[in-house]
Amino acid sequence: MKPFKLKSIEDRLIAIRLIRKGDVYGRDDTLSYEAEEPLIEFFDASYRFPESALIKDQADMPGCYSGDRCIVSTIFKKELSNGVKLSTPWPLFMSKENVKSICEWLLSELTEEEIKNSGIEFHPDFYKKNNTENCTMKESTNFFSDADIFDFDRGYSEDKLLEYTNRNKYLSTNLELTNKLIDDIHLLEQYVTESEARLNIIKSKKRILMARQFFEKQIDDHKDYFIEREIAKHKFEN
């Protein structure tokens, strides 16, 4: 599963990986997860492994493992609602908005059964826009549907869902075409020996790589986890 990424207070990229029973996890992906409740791990995705590091080739690590992991229900706890400092040697702090985004992502990825069986506790004031440190937290309750969690309209019109789906298709198609161009130019590069021609190929490859980066960012920015969940539920019901 693709990790969820967000920016820390220090503007570093944090990756969060969801681990289910049977998945590998831990430093260097050397452990096998056997518990029923899913787990999340935190990585500094801005970290660049040195060329001599073997881990970047041996494990599916989205960055430098921070040393932090927790079962999914923990991230919903009141104690973490104001943010979390990760255990990296350098400053890496997730804000309250970061924690909220992680919870939203988890609600989109976890099944209804996983949410129920994890015994996730929800504190309603945690997500309110006007929340202050002095507000009174309501009594926590177990919840079984994320429809009761957020204080904004969860309904989506067919037009909005269609618009979202078409935009996704447009971006994905362009990214697929860009990746094909990169493969083609890699192949061409193998057969070109003349220096000026190779220089032009390198320049073209750089522009195509920038285009791929642009489409990847557009896809990430466009993704709405609540709409994704709504679409998934609609497909399941039909």
C-alpha positions in Angstrom: 0.0 0.0 0.0 1.2 3.5 -0.9 2.2 5.4 2.3 0.4 8.6 3.2 2.6 11.7 3.1 2.3 15.1 4.7 4.6 18.1 5.7 5.8 18.4 9.3 6.0 21.8 11.1 9.6 22.0 10.0 8.5 21.5 6.4 10.0 18.0 6.2 8.0 15.2 4.4 6.6 12.6 6.8 5.4 9.2 5.5 3.0 7.1 7.4 2.7 3.4 6.5 -0.3 1.2 7.4 0.7 -2.3 8.5 -1.8 -5.2 8.6 -1.5 -8.7 9.9 1.0 -10.6 7.6 2.8 -7.4 6.4 6.5 -6.8 6.9 7.4 -3.9 9.1 10.1 -2.4 11.4 13.6 -1.2 10.6 14.8 -2.8 7.3 11.4 -4.6 7.0 12.7 -7.6 8.9 9.7 -8.2 11.1 6.3 -9.8 10.3 3.3 -8.3 11.9 1.0 -10.9 13.6 -1.5 -8.8 15.6 -5.1 -8.2 14.5 -5.3 -4.4 15.0 -3.5 -2.6 12.2 -0.3 -0.7 13.0 1.1 2.6 11.6 4.8 3.5 11.3 6.3 6.9 10.8 9.2 7.9 8.4 11.1 11.0 7.5 10.5 10.9 3.8 12.8 13.9 3.2 15.8 11.8 4.3 18.1 10.7 1.5 19.9 7.4 2.0 23.6 7.7 1.2 24.8 5.8 -1.9 26.5 3.2 0.2 23.3 2.3 2.1 21.9 -1.1 1.2 18.5 -0.5 2.8 17.2 1.6 -0.1 17.5 -1.5 -2.4 16.6 -4.2 0.1 13.4 -2.9 1.7 10.3 -1.0 0.7 11.1 1.9 3.1 9.5 5.3 2.3 12.3 7.1 4.1 14.3 7.0 7.3 12.4 5.1 9.9 11.8 7.4 12.9 11.6 4.6 15.4 7.9 5.4 16.1 5.0 3.1 15.5 1.6 2.6 17.2 -1.6 0.7 16.7 -4.2 2.7 14.8 -6.5 3.5 17.7 -3.6 5.3 19.5 -3.5 8.2 17.0 -7.1 9.0 17.8 -6.3 9.5 21.5 -6.9 12.8 23.2 -3.3 12.8 24.4 -2.1 13.1 20.8 -4.7 15.7 19.7 -2.3 18.7 19.9 0.5 17.1 17.9 3.3 14.5 18.2 7.1 14.8 18.3 8.8 11.9 16.4 11.9 10.2 17.8 14.3 11.3 15.1 17.7 12.8 16.1 16.6 16.0 14.3 13.5 18.1 15.1 10.4 16.5 13.5 7.0 17.5 14.9 3.5 16.7 13.6 1.0 19.4 14.2 -2.6 19.0 15.3 -3.6 19.4 11.6 -1.1 16.7 10.7 -2.7 14.3 13.3 -6.2 15.2 12.0 -5.1 14.4 8.4 -3.7 11.1 9.5 -7.0 10.2 11.2 -8.9 11.2 8.1 -6.6 9.0 5.9 -7.0 6.0 8.3 -10.8 6.3 8.2 -10.6 6.1 4.4 -8.3 3.1 4.4 -9.6 1.0 7.3 -12.6 -1.2 6.7 -15.7 -0.7 8.9 -14.9 -4.0 10.6 -11.3 -2.8 11.4 -12.6 0.5 12.8 -15.1 -1.3 15.0 -12.7 -4.0 16.2 -9.9 -1.5 16.9 -12.1 0.2 19.5 -11.2 3.6 18.2 -12.2 6.3 20.6 -13.3 9.7 19.2 -13.3 13.0 21.0 -15.7 15.2 19.0 -14.1 18.6 19.8 -10.8 17.3 18.4 -11.8 18.3 14.8 -13.8 21.4 15.4 -12.3 24.4 13.6 -12.9 26.8 16.5 -11.3 24.4 19.1 -9.1 26.1 21.8 -7.0 24.6 24.5 -9.6 25.7 27.1 -12.6 24.0 25.4 -14.4 21.2 27.3 -13.8 17.8 25.7 -17.0 15.8 25.3 -17.2 12.3 26.6 -15.4 10.0 24.2 -17.5 7.4 22.4 -16.9 4.4 20.2 -17.9 5.1 16.6 -18.7 2.8 13.8 -19.2 5.2 10.9 -17.0 8.2 10.0 -20.3 10.0 8.9 -20.8 11.0 12.6 -17.3 12.4 13.1 -16.8 15.5 11.1 -19.0 18.6 11.4 -19.5 19.3 7.7 -21.8 18.0 5.0 -20.7 14.5 4.0 -23.1 14.3 1.0 -21.7 14.3 -2.6 -23.8 14.9 -5.7 -23.4 12.7 -8.7 -21.9 15.6 -10.6 -19.2 16.2 -8.0 -18.3 12.5 -7.9 -18.2 12.4 -11.7 -16.1 15.5 -11.8 -13.7 14.0 -9.3 -13.5 10.7 -11.1 -12.9 12.4 -14.5 -10.1 14.6 -13.0 -8.5 11.5 -11.5 -8.7 9.7 -14.9 -7.2 12.7 -16.7 -4.2 13.0 -14.3 -3.6 9.2 -14.1 -3.6 9.0 -17.9 -1.1 11.8 -18.2 1.1 10.3 -15.6 0.9 6.9 -17.4 1.9 8.6 -20.7 4.7 10.4 -19.0 6.1 7.2 -17.5 5.9 5.6 -21.0 7.9 8.5 -22.4 10.5 8.1 -19.7 10.8 4.3 -20.6 11.2 5.2 -24.3 13.8 7.8 -23.7 15.8 5.4 -21.5 15.7 2.9 -24.3 16.8 5.6 -26.9 19.6 6.7 -24.6 21.2 3.2 -24.8 21.6 3.5 -28.6 22.8 7.1 -28.9 26.5 7.7 -28.7 27.0 11.1 -30.3 27.6 13.6 -27.5 25.4 16.5 -28.8 22.5 14.1 -29.3 23.0 12.6 -25.9 22.9 16.1 -24.4 19.6 16.8 -26.1 18.2 13.5 -24.8 19.3 14.4 -21.2 17.6 17.8 -21.5 14.4 16.2 -22.8 14.5 13.6 -20.0 14.9 16.3 -17.4 11.8 18.1 -18.7 9.8 14.8 -18.8 10.8 14.0 -15.2 9.7 17.4 -14.2 6.3 16.7 -15.9 6.0 13.4 -14.0 6.7 15.2 -10.8 4.0 17.8 -11.6 1.4 15.1 -12.4 2.3 13.2 -9.2 1.8 16.3 -7.1 -1.5 17.1 -8.9 -2.7 13.6 -8.1 -1.7 14.0 -4.4 -3.3 17.4 -4.2 -6.5 16.3 -5.9 -7.1 13.2 -3.8 -9.9 13.5 -1.4 -10.1 10.6 1.0 -13.7 11.1 1.9 -14.8 11.1 -1.7 -12.6 8.0 -2.3 -14.4 6.3 0.6 -17.8 7.4 -0.8 -17.0 6.0 -4.3 -15.7 2.7 -2.8 -18.9 2.3 -0.7 -21.0 3.0 -3.8 -19.2 0.4 -5.9 -19.5 -2.1 -3.0 -23.3 -1.5 -2.7 -23.7 -2.0 -6.5 
